[in-house]
Amino acid sequence: MDKKRTFDKDFYKKLWQLMLPISLQSLMLALVAAADAFMLGRVEQDAMSAVSLASQIQFIQNFVIYAATSVIAVLGAQYWGKNDIRTVKDILCIALKVSVFASVLFFIGCVFFPRYLMLLFTNEEILIEIGIRYLKIAGWSYLLTGISQCFLAVMKVSGNAGMSAAVSSVTVILNIILNAVFIFGFIGIPAMGVQGAAWATLIARIVEVLWSAGISHTKKYIHPDYRRFFTQMKQLKSDYYKNFFPIFGACMFWGIGFTSYTAFMGHLGTDAAAANSVSSVIRDLICALCNGLSSAAGIIVGNELGAGKIDKGKLYGDRLVKLSFIAGFISTALMLLVLPLSLQFVKLTEQAAIYLWGMMIIMSVYMIGRTVNSVLINGIFYCGGDSVFDVYSLAVCMWGIAVPLAAAGTFLFHWPVLVVYACTCVDEVGKIPWVLLHYRKYKWAKDLTRDTAAI
C-alpha cells in the first residue's frame, strides 16, 4: 500500500494548524457568552433575562454574517487552492458588501427603534426598558461585527488561521475583563450594570475591527482591492449568492428550531429551563472541537477541489469522515467527564440537578451526531458548493421529526422532561446514515472555480 495513503504528514500538519486555532476561537466565543450570563446573573435576574432577550437580535444578525463568511470559506478556499489571489479579494469585497448592508439594518433597528425590537420578545415593561438601555449602546457594535468577521474569515482560508484566532481570542478576553470592570465597577469606574456589558461589547468590537482590518492590509495578508469594490463581477456574484442563500436558509431553519427547543423547555417549568440553560452552555463549549474540525475540513478539501485535484479531495474527505467519528466519541467522553464538575459551579434545585444529569447523558450521545454532521455537512459538503443538502436535512430531520415530536410531547401528551429533551436531540443522531449515504455519492466533490476571464 502507498505509504502516502497510510500516513500523510502534510495533511495532518495542515489539519492541526487549522483545527487548533479555529477550535480555540470557537471556545473563546462560547466563553464570553457564558461570562455575560454569569456576571449579569450576579447583578440581577431581570438584567440577565433582558440582555438574553436583546441578544436574540444579534443572534439573527449572526445568521447573515455566518452565511456571508461561509461563502468566503467555500469559494475562497477553492480559489486559494487554485492560486487565484485576485478572485479571493473579489470574494472578500462581495462578502463585505453583504455583511455591511445587513449590519447597517440591524444597527438602525437597535439604536433608533429598540422598543419595537424588544416587543418582539417580551411584553414585560421592566425587561423592555433594560433591553432598550443595552441595545442603544450595543447596537453600535453590531455595525462593526460583519466587517471584522469577513477579515477574520479570509485569514483562515489564506493560511493565517492562527492570527484570526489570536485576534478573536484576545478581543474576547478583553470583552470579559471589561465586562467585569464596567458591570461591577472596578478600578475607580462606577458600576454600570447592563450598560456596562454593552460598553464592554462595543469597545471589544472596535478593537477587533481595527486590529483585523489593520493586519489584513499588511504584507502576506488578503485585503480588498478597493478599486474593484463596485465592479459588477456578475458571474462571481452569481456564484456567491448561489451558495449564500442555501446557507442562510439553513441557518434560519437551525436557529428557529433551536429557539423553539428552548421555548419547549421553558414551558416544562423553571427546573427544566434552568437545567437546559446550563447544558446548552456546556454543549457550546465542547462543540468548539467539532467546529474547529468542520472549518478545517472545508478549507483543506476546498483547496484540493479548487486546484482541480478531485481524487485527492475525495481521499482527504474519507480521512475526515473517520476523524469526525473519533472527535465525536471524544466529545462524548468530555461531556460525561464535565458532568460532575458542572454541578459544582451552578446552584440548582434538587429536581433541576436531576434533569441536568439526564440531559448531559442524552447530549453525550447527541455529540456524536453533532460532530459527524458538522464535519460532513458544514465542512465537506459546503466546500464543494453542496449547501442545499443542509436545508433538506434540517427540513426533514429537525422540522419534520424533532420539532413536531418535542412540541407534541410538551403541549399534547405531557411527556416527562427528559423524554421531550431527547426528542430535541434525535435529529442529529438520526440523520447520520442519510448524511453518510449522501457523502458516498460524492456529489459534493466539485471544482467551483472559473477562469478569471469568465468572472
C-alpha positions in Angstrom: 0.0 0.0 0.0 1.2 3.5 -0.8 2.7 5.0 2.4 1.2 8.3 1.5 -2.2 6.8 2.0 -1.4 5.3 5.4 0.1 8.4 6.9 0.2 11.8 5.1 2.3 14.1 7.3 1.4 17.2 5.3 -2.3 16.5 5.6 -2.2 16.1 9.4 0.1 19.0 9.9 -2.2 21.3 7.9 -5.3 19.9 9.7 -3.7 20.6 13.1 -2.6 24.1 12.1 -6.2 25.0 11.1 -8.2 23.0 13.6 -6.4 24.1 16.8 -6.7 27.9 16.3 -10.3 27.7 15.0 -11.3 25.4 17.9 -9.7 27.9 20.3 -11.6 30.8 18.6 -14.9 28.9 18.9 -14.2 28.1 22.5 -13.4 31.7 23.4 -16.7 32.9 21.8 -18.6 30.4 23.8 -16.8 31.5 27.0 -17.8 35.2 26.5 -21.5 34.2 26.3 -21.1 32.1 29.5 -19.3 35.0 31.2 -22.0 37.5 30.2 -24.8 35.3 31.7 -22.8 34.7 34.9 -21.9 38.3 35.6 -25.3 39.8 34.8 -26.9 37.0 36.8 -24.8 38.2 39.8 -26.3 41.7 39.4 -30.0 41.0 38.9 -32.1 38.2 37.4 -34.1 40.8 35.3 -30.8 42.2 33.9 -29.7 38.7 32.8 -33.1 37.9 31.3 -33.3 41.3 29.4 -29.9 41.0 27.9 -30.5 37.4 26.9 -33.6 38.5 25.1 -31.9 41.6 23.5 -29.1 39.4 22.3 -31.5 37.4 20.2 -31.4 40.3 17.7 -27.6 39.8 17.2 -28.3 36.0 17.1 -30.4 36.7 14.0 -27.8 39.1 12.5 -25.2 36.4 13.0 -27.1 34.2 10.6 -26.5 36.7 7.8 -22.8 37.2 8.8 -22.3 33.4 9.1 -23.7 32.8 5.6 -21.6 35.7 4.2 -18.4 34.5 5.7 -19.1 30.8 5.0 -19.1 31.6 1.3 -15.6 33.1 1.8 -14.6 29.7 3.2 -16.3 27.9 0.3 -15.2 29.9 -2.7 -12.2 31.5 -1.1 -10.7 28.1 -0.2 -11.1 26.8 -3.7 -9.7 29.9 -5.4 -6.8 30.0 -2.9 -6.1 26.3 -3.8 -6.1 27.5 -7.4 -3.7 30.3 -6.5 -6.1 32.9 -7.8 -5.5 35.7 -5.3 -7.4 38.4 -7.2 -10.6 36.4 -7.1 -10.2 35.8 -3.4 -10.0 39.5 -2.9 -13.1 40.0 -5.1 -15.0 37.4 -2.9 -14.0 39.4 0.2 -15.4 42.6 -1.5 -18.8 40.9 -2.1 -18.9 39.4 1.4 -18.1 42.8 3.0 -20.9 44.5 1.0 -23.4 41.8 2.1 -22.3 42.0 5.8 -22.2 45.8 5.9 -25.6 46.1 4.4 -27.1 43.7 7.0 -25.1 45.3 9.8 -26.4 48.8 8.9 -30.0 47.5 9.0 -29.5 45.9 12.5 -27.7 49.0 13.7 -30.6 51.2 12.7 -33.1 48.9 14.4 -31.2 48.6 17.6 -30.2 52.3 18.1 -33.3 54.0 16.8 -36.1 51.5 17.3 -35.1 49.3 20.2 -38.5 49.3 21.9 -40.2 47.7 18.8 -37.4 45.1 18.7 -37.8 44.2 22.4 -41.6 43.9 22.0 -40.9 41.0 19.6 -39.5 39.0 22.5 -41.4 40.2 25.7 -44.3 42.3 26.9 -42.7 42.8 30.4 -42.1 46.6 30.6 -39.2 46.1 33.1 -37.4 43.8 30.6 -38.1 46.1 27.7 -36.6 49.2 29.5 -33.5 47.3 30.5 -33.2 45.9 26.9 -33.5 49.4 25.4 -30.6 50.7 27.5 -28.5 47.7 26.4 -29.4 47.9 22.7 -28.8 51.7 22.3 -25.1 51.1 23.1 -24.6 47.5 21.9 -26.3 48.4 18.6 -23.1 50.3 17.5 -21.1 47.1 17.9 -23.5 45.3 15.5 -22.4 47.9 12.9 -18.8 46.6 13.2 -19.2 42.8 13.7 -19.8 42.0 10.0 -16.6 43.8 8.9 -14.3 42.1 11.3 -15.8 38.7 10.7 -15.1 39.0 7.0 -11.5 39.8 7.5 -11.1 37.0 10.1 -12.7 34.5 7.7 -10.4 35.3 4.8 -7.4 34.9 7.1 -8.4 31.3 7.8 -8.6 30.3 4.1 -5.4 32.1 3.2 -3.1 30.3 5.7 -3.4 32.7 8.6 -5.9 30.8 10.9 -3.5 31.4 13.9 -3.7 35.2 13.5 -7.5 35.0 13.1 -7.8 33.0 16.3 -5.4 35.4 18.1 -7.4 38.5 17.2 -10.7 36.9 18.1 -9.4 35.3 21.4 -7.7 38.5 22.6 -10.8 40.6 22.0 -13.0 38.0 23.7 -10.7 38.1 26.8 -10.8 41.9 26.6 -14.6 41.8 26.5 -14.7 39.5 29.6 -12.3 41.8 31.5 -14.2 44.9 30.5 -17.5 43.2 31.4 -16.2 42.7 35.0 -14.9 46.3 35.2 -17.9 48.0 33.8 -20.7 45.8 35.2 -19.4 45.6 38.8 -17.4 48.9 38.9 -13.7 48.3 39.5 -10.5 50.5 39.3 -12.5 53.6 40.1 -15.1 53.1 37.4 -18.7 53.3 38.7 -20.8 50.1 38.3 -22.9 50.4 35.2 -24.7 47.0 35.2 -26.4 46.3 31.8 -25.0 49.4 30.1 -21.5 48.3 31.3 -22.0 45.0 29.4 -23.0 46.9 26.3 -19.9 49.2 26.5 -17.6 46.3 27.0 -19.0 44.6 23.9 -18.7 47.9 21.9 -15.1 48.5 22.9 -14.1 44.9 22.2 -15.7 45.1 18.7 -13.9 48.4 17.9 -10.5 46.8 18.9 -11.4 43.7 16.8 -12.3 45.6 13.6 -9.3 47.9 13.8 -6.9 45.0 14.5 -8.3 42.6 11.9 -8.5 45.3 9.2 -5.1 46.7 10.1 -3.4 43.2 9.9 -5.2 42.4 6.7 -3.6 45.4 5.0 -0.1 44.3 5.8 2.2 42.1 3.7 1.2 38.4 3.2 -2.4 39.0 4.2 -5.5 39.4 2.0 -7.4 42.7 1.8 -10.0 44.0 -0.6 -8.9 45.7 -3.9 -10.9 48.9 -3.3 -10.6 49.8 -7.0 -12.8 46.8 -7.8 -15.2 47.3 -4.9 -18.0 48.5 -7.1 -17.1 46.4 -10.1 -20.1 44.3 -11.3 -18.4 40.8 -11.4 -21.7 39.4 -12.5 -20.6 35.7 -12.7 -18.7 35.7 -9.4 -21.7 37.4 -7.7 -24.0 34.7 -9.1 -21.7 32.0 -7.8 -21.5 33.8 -4.4 -25.3 34.1 -4.0 -25.8 30.6 -5.2 -24.0 29.5 -2.1 -25.1 32.3 0.2 -28.9 31.8 0.1 -28.9 28.0 0.9 -26.5 28.6 3.8 -28.6 31.5 5.1 -31.8 29.4 4.8 -30.2 26.5 6.7 -29.1 29.0 9.4 -32.7 30.2 9.8 -34.1 26.7 9.9 -31.5 25.7 12.5 -31.7 28.9 14.6 -35.5 29.0 14.8 -35.5 25.3 15.6 -33.1 25.7 18.5 -35.1 28.7 19.7 -38.2 26.5 19.8 -36.4 23.9 21.8 -35.6 26.5 24.4 -39.3 27.5 24.4 -40.4 23.9 25.0 -38.1 23.6 28.0 -39.4 26.9 29.3 -43.0 25.5 29.1 -42.0 22.5 31.2 -41.1 24.5 34.2 -38.3 26.6 35.8 -36.3 23.5 36.8 -36.3 22.2 33.2 -35.4 25.7 31.8 -32.6 26.1 34.3 -31.1 22.6 33.5 -31.4 23.3 29.8 -29.6 26.6 30.1 -26.6 25.0 31.9 -26.5 22.1 29.5 -26.6 24.5 26.5 -23.6 26.4 27.8 -21.6 23.2 28.3 -22.7 22.0 24.8 -21.4 25.1 23.2 -18.1 24.9 25.0 -17.5 21.3 23.9 -18.7 21.9 20.4 -15.6 24.1 19.9 -13.8 20.8 18.9 -16.3 19.9 16.2 -16.5 23.5 15.0 -12.7 23.6 14.5 -12.6 20.3 12.7 -15.5 21.2 10.5 -14.0 24.5 9.4 -10.6 22.9 8.8 -12.2 20.1 6.8 -13.9 22.6 4.5 -10.7 24.6 3.9 -8.4 21.6 3.3 -10.8 19.7 1.0 -11.8 23.0 -0.7 -8.1 23.8 -1.5 -7.7 20.5 -3.3 -11.0 20.8 -5.3 -10.2 24.3 -6.4 -6.8 23.1 -7.6 -8.5 20.5 -9.7 -7.4 17.6 -7.6 -10.8 15.9 -7.2 -9.4 12.5 -6.3 -7.2 14.0 -3.6 -10.2 16.0 -2.3 -12.2 12.7 -2.0 -9.2 11.0 -0.3 -9.0 13.8 2.3 -12.8 13.7 2.7 -12.6 10.0 3.5 -10.0 10.6 6.2 -12.0 13.4 7.7 -15.1 11.2 8.0 -13.1 8.8 10.1 -11.7 11.7 12.2 -15.2 13.1 12.7 -16.3 9.9 14.4 -13.2 9.9 16.6 -13.8 13.6 17.5 -17.5 12.7 18.2 -16.5 10.0 20.7 -14.0 12.3 22.3 -16.8 14.9 22.7 -19.0 12.2 24.3 -16.3 11.4 26.8 -15.7 15.1 27.6 -19.5 15.6 28.2 -19.5 12.8 30.7 -16.3 13.9 32.4 -17.6 17.5 33.0 -21.0 16.4 34.3 -19.9 16.0 37.9 -18.0 19.3 37.7 -20.9 21.3 36.2 -23.0 20.8 39.4 -20.2 22.4 41.4 -20.3 25.7 39.6 -24.1 26.4 39.5 -26.8 26.5 42.1 -29.7 24.3 41.1 -32.7 22.8 42.9 -32.6 19.1 43.5 -35.0 18.4 40.6 -33.1 20.7 38.2 -29.9 18.8 39.1 -31.6 15.5 38.3 -32.7 17.0 34.9 -29.2 18.2 34.2 -27.7 14.7 34.8 -30.2 13.2 32.4 -29.8 16.0 29.8 -26.0 15.6 29.8 -26.2 11.8 29.3 -28.6 12.3 26.4 -26.3 15.0 25.0 -23.3 12.8 25.2 -24.9 10.6 22.6 -26.1 13.7 20.6 -22.5 14.9 20.4 -21.5 12.0 18.1 -24.2 13.1 15.6 -23.5 16.8 16.0 -19.8 16.3 15.3 -20.1 13.9 12.4 -22.8 16.1 10.7 -20.9 19.3 11.3 -17.8 18.0 9.6 -19.6 16.4 6.7 -22.4 18.9 6.1 -20.8 22.3 7.1 -17.3 21.3 6.2 -17.0 18.8 3.4 -20.4 19.3 1.6 -20.1 23.1 1.8 -16.6 23.2 0.4 -17.9 21.7 -2.9 -20.9 24.0 -3.1 -23.3 21.3 -1.9 -25.1 23.6 0.7 -28.6 22.8 -0.4 -28.4 19.4 1.3 -28.1 21.1 4.7 -31.5 22.8 4.0 -33.1 19.4 3.1 -31.7 17.6 6.1 -32.9 20.3 8.5 -36.3 20.4 6.9 -36.8 16.7 7.2 -34.9 15.7 10.4 -35.4 18.9 12.5 -38.7 20.3 11.3 -40.2 17.0 10.1 -39.3 14.9 13.1 -37.6 16.6 16.1 -39.6 19.8 16.4 -43.1 18.1 16.0 -42.2 15.3 18.4 -40.9 17.8 21.1 -43.9 20.1 20.6 -46.4 17.2 20.8 -44.6 15.8 23.9 -44.7 19.3 25.5 -48.2 20.5 24.7 -50.3 17.4 23.8 -49.0 14.3 25.6 -47.2 16.0 28.5 -44.2 13.6 28.4 -41.5 13.7 31.1 -39.0 16.4 30.7 -36.1 14.1 29.7 -38.2 12.4 27.0 -39.0 15.8 25.4 -35.4 16.8 25.7 -34.4 13.5 23.9 -36.8 14.4 21.1 -34.9 17.7 20.6 -31.6 15.7 20.2 -32.9 12.9 17.9 -32.4 14.7 14.6 -28.6 14.9 14.8 -28.2 11.2 15.6 -31.0 10.0 13.3 -29.6 11.6 10.2 -26.1 10.1 10.3 -27.0 7.2 7.9 -28.6 9.7 5.4 -25.6 12.0 5.6 -23.1 9.2 5.1 -25.1 7.9 2.1 -25.1 11.3 0.5 -21.4 11.6 1.2 -20.6 8.4 -0.7 -22.4 9.7 -3.8 -19.5 12.3 -4.0 -21.8 14.9 -5.5 -20.1 17.4 -3.2 -16.7 16.9 -4.9 -16.9 19.8 -7.4 -14.4 22.4 -8.6 -16.4 25.7 -8.3 -13.7 27.9 -9.7 -13.7 29.6 -13.1 -11.1 31.2 -15.3 -10.5 34.8 -14.3 -11.7 36.0 -17.8 -15.1 34.3 -17.1 -15.6 36.3 -13.9 
